[in-house]
Amino acid sequence: LAPPPSPPPPLPLPIHTMSSKPLFAKQLSSIGEFKLGAPFGNGNHAIIRLGEQKLSGEQVVIKEIAKSTPSTNRKLRRELEIMAKLRHPHVVYLHHHAETNDRFFLIMQFARKGDLLDIILKSSHLSSELCKRWFSQLVLGVEYMHSVGVCHCGTWLA
């Protein structure tokens, strides 16, 4: 196996069905150097948006998370610390993070091909070569995360 390519300096969590009620009263159009695009998923406390780095035009995923209890906010800050340290070509990385009075923003690598399970379920046939390559990448990413003491919660294809 050839060594994996080096990634740019570390995502996305599963996307949930959009609800009809807005999570935030005030909608923002940008956060720092990133434009916020239209939402394409949400959960109870977060909106998932496609975004764009203003200067380079690079697509990113922006997870906009409502601040809630001090305990939840501490857990999120811990998750941010962990994500900021992860650097591996087969692990979605955190570009940047920011916060306002009422929300956190996680700006992450955009996994262009999406959620691995969704791809498998939608495909009528996957070649054995493709499956071997994906499995190898998955194992390398999980092995890296375990080597630095981190558990994983989602599988996405960049």
C-alpha positions in Angstrom: 0.0 0.0 0.0 1.3 3.4 -0.9 1.5 5.9 2.0 -1.6 8.2 2.2 -1.3 11.7 0.8 -0.7 14.5 3.3 -3.9 16.5 4.2 -4.1 20.2 4.6 -4.0 21.4 8.2 -8.4 18.4 10.6 -16.2 16.2 10.7 -18.9 16.1 9.8 -21.4 14.5 12.1 -24.5 12.7 10.7 -27.0 15.0 9.0 -30.5 15.0 10.3 -33.8 15.9 8.6 -34.5 19.6 8.4 -37.2 20.8 10.8 -39.6 23.6 9.8 -38.8 25.7 12.9 -35.7 27.9 12.9 -33.0 27.1 15.5 -31.7 30.6 15.6 -33.7 33.9 15.5 -30.9 35.8 13.8 -29.4 34.3 10.7 -25.8 35.2 9.8 -24.4 35.3 6.3 -20.7 34.8 7.3 -18.5 34.0 10.2 -14.9 35.4 9.9 -13.4 34.5 6.6 -16.2 32.0 5.7 -19.5 32.6 3.9 -22.4 30.6 5.3 -24.4 28.8 2.7 -27.9 27.3 2.8 -28.6 24.7 5.5 -28.7 21.1 4.3 -29.2 19.3 7.6 -29.9 19.9 11.3 -30.4 18.3 14.7 -31.8 19.5 18.0 -29.0 21.9 18.7 -27.2 22.4 15.4 -27.6 23.4 11.8 -25.3 21.9 9.1 -24.4 24.3 6.3 -22.3 24.2 3.2 -19.9 27.1 3.4 -17.1 28.7 1.4 -13.8 30.3 2.3 -14.1 33.8 1.0 -10.6 34.2 -0.5 -9.9 30.7 -1.9 -13.5 29.6 -2.7 -12.8 26.3 -1.0 -16.0 24.5 0.0 -16.4 23.6 3.7 -19.0 22.3 6.0 -20.1 24.7 8.8 -21.7 23.2 11.9 -23.6 25.9 13.7 -24.3 24.8 17.3 -26.5 26.4 19.8 -24.9 27.2 23.2 -26.9 25.6 25.9 -25.9 24.4 29.4 -22.4 25.0 30.8 -21.9 21.2 30.9 -22.7 20.8 27.2 -20.6 23.8 26.3 -17.6 22.2 28.2 -18.1 19.0 26.3 -18.1 20.9 23.0 -15.0 22.8 23.9 -13.3 19.4 24.7 -14.4 18.0 21.4 -12.9 21.1 19.7 -9.6 20.6 21.4 -9.5 17.0 20.2 -10.6 17.8 16.6 -8.0 20.6 16.4 -5.2 18.1 17.0 -6.3 15.5 14.4 -4.3 15.6 11.2 -4.6 12.6 8.9 -5.5 12.3 5.2 -8.4 9.9 6.1 -9.9 11.9 8.9 -12.1 14.9 8.3 -10.3 17.9 9.8 -11.3 21.1 11.5 -10.3 24.2 9.6 -11.4 26.7 12.2 -13.8 27.3 14.9 -15.5 30.5 16.2 -18.3 31.5 18.6 -20.8 34.2 19.2 -22.9 34.9 22.3 -25.4 32.2 21.4 -23.6 29.7 19.2 -20.4 27.8 18.3 -19.2 27.3 14.7 -17.2 24.3 13.6 -15.7 24.9 10.1 -14.7 21.5 8.7 -13.4 19.8 5.6 -16.1 19.1 3.1 -16.5 15.3 2.5 -17.5 15.6 -1.2 -18.7 12.1 -1.6 -20.7 12.1 1.7 -21.5 9.5 4.3 -20.0 6.1 3.7 -23.1 4.2 4.7 -25.3 6.3 2.5 -23.0 5.6 -0.5 -23.1 1.9 0.1 -26.9 1.8 0.5 -27.4 3.8 -2.7 -25.0 1.8 -4.8 -26.3 -1.3 -6.7 -22.7 -2.5 -7.1 -19.3 -1.6 -5.8 -16.2 -3.1 -7.2 -13.9 -5.2 -5.0 -11.0 -2.8 -5.8 -13.0 0.2 -4.6 -14.1 -1.6 -1.5 -10.5 -2.6 -0.7 -9.4 1.0 -1.1 -12.2 2.4 1.0 -11.7 -0.2 3.7 -7.9 0.4 3.8 -8.5 4.2 4.2 -11.1 3.6 6.9 -8.7 1.3 8.8 -5.9 3.8 8.5 -8.1 6.6 9.7 -9.5 4.7 12.7 -6.0 3.3 13.5 -4.6 6.9 13.6 -7.5 8.1 15.8 -7.0 5.2 18.2 -3.3 5.8 18.3 -3.9 9.3 19.7 -6.6 8.1 22.1 -9.7 9.3 20.1 -12.8 7.3 19.4 -14.7 7.8 16.1 -18.4 8.5 15.4 -18.9 8.8 11.7 -17.5 7.7 8.4 -17.4 10.1 5.4 -15.6 10.1 2.1 -13.6 13.1 1.2 
